Amino acid sequence: MSTWAAKRFWAAAQAEACDGGFTVRLDAKPVKTPAKQPLVLPGLAMAQAIAAEWDQQQGLIRPDTMPLTRAANSAIDKVAPQVDGVVDEIANYGSTDLLCYRATAPQPLIDRQAAGWDPLLDWARDALQAPLKVTQGVIPVSQPDASAARLRAHVAALGPFQLAAVHDLVAISGSLILGLAVTRRRLTGAEAFALSRIDESWQNELWGTDEDAAAMEALRRDALLTAERFFALCG
């Protein structure tokens, strides 16, 4: 029977120790990933959180309501087989980091970006040993090779489950620095998301908020907060 069965078939989901870590059992049946790999998780807390997602399913199974399960599946099926490629993809955000590209006008927006983003670039310089250059407008700016190498090393030090979380933190925010700041607890996920949306917030203040855009914004924020939680569960 497929893990992603159409309807609930188990009485209870439980987190248990297994070879190599922890897993989730649906009654006596161990959960597997969509690629039929064993769902072996790095810690009990993550296994318990994923078991809770399965226990919350009633009637038809809804994978969209199981974000931690989907993140774990991604770590096993997609990240683990191609770690170097995922590291490169994440690290490449550092070369065009959102925090380095500033508005040319108006001055209040320039000031707001500086107030929000400069402290994070200072943190990257001091804590990550990765100073980055700032430019105005959209003309690309080349970042120091040494900084790029250090940022990649920080990403490469992460395991597959952590990489799955960091991928979403970085891709959603558009900033490697913001993503790493969440992993180092320099920022909360909510703070990182707000900092990544300074330009959009400015436009909303000027022109008002579109309902469809606001709904998409909420989904992106929820996804980033899930990535923050998943990273924390990696232990």
PALOTI-423563 format. One record per residue (C-alpha): residue in one letter; x, y, z. Coordinates in steps of 0.5 Angstrom, whole numbers, plus 500, padded with zeros to 3 digits. Example, Ala and Ser with C-alpha at 12.3 -4.5 7.8 and 13.67 -1.06 7.14 Angstrom:
<recs>
A525491516 S527498514 
</recs>
This chain:
<recs>
M500500500 S503507498 T505512504 W500517500 A494513501 A487516499 K484515506 R487514513 F488507514 W491507521 A489508528 A495511531 A502514528 Q508513533 A515516533 E520510534 A527509534 C530505528 D537504525 G540510523 G535515527 F528515528 T522514524 V514514524 R510508524 L502508522 D500502527 A506497525 K507500518 P513504517 V512510513 K516511507 T518517502 P514518495 A521514492 K519508497 Q525510501 P525509509 L523515513 V529515517 L529522521 P535525525 G531526532 L526524536 A523531536 M522531528 A519524528 Q514526534 A512532530 I511528523 A507523527 A503529529 E501531522 W499524520 D495523527 Q491530525 Q489527518 Q482525518 G478521512 L482523506 I490524507 R492531505 P499532504 D498540503 T497540511 M503536512 P509541511 L514537516 T513530512 R514534505 A520537508 A523530510 N521527504 S525532500 A531531504 I531524503 D529523496 K531530493 V537533497 A541527500 P542524493 Q545531490 V548534496 D553538492 G548541487 V544543493 V549547496 D551550490 E544552488 I543555495 A550558496 N549562489 Y544566492 G550570496 S552573489 T546576488 D543577495 L537581496 L541585501 C546588497 Y541591492 R538598494 A533603491 T535609488 A529613490 P525615494 Q530617500 P525614505 L525607502 I533608501 D533609509 R528604510 Q533599507 A539601510 A536601517 G534594516 W539591512 D546594514 P546590520 L545584517 L551585512 D555587518 W553581522 A555577515 R562581515 D563579523 A560573524 L561569517 Q567573515 A564574509 P563582507 L559583501 K559589497 V552594496 T550597490 Q544601488 G539599482 V539592478 I546593475 P550586478 V556587483 S561582483 Q562579490 P569578493 D571571492 A573570499 S566571501 A563567496 A568561498 R566562506 L559563505 R559556501 A563553506 H557555511 V552552507 A556545505 A557544513 L550543513 G546536513 P541534508 F535535513 Q538542514 L539544507 A532542505 A530547510 V535552508 H533552501 D526554503 L529560508 V533562502 A529561496 I523565499 S527571502 G531571496 S537572501 L543567503 I544572509 L537572511 G537565511 L543563515 A541569520 V535565522 T539558522 R544562527 R538565531 R540572529 L533573526 T527569527 G523567521 A518572522 E523578522 A527575516 F521575512 A519582514 L526584512 S525581505 R519584504 I521591505 D520593498 E513590497 S511593504 W513600501 Q509599495 N503597499 E503603504 L503607497 W498604493 G494599498 T494591498 D492587493 E488581496 D490576491 A497578493 A496578500 A494571500 M500569496 E504573501 A501569507 L503562504 R510564503 R510567510 D507560512 A512556508 L518560511 L516559518 T515552517 A522552514 E525555520 R521550525 F524544521 F531547521 A530547529 L527540529 C534538526 G537538532 
</recs>
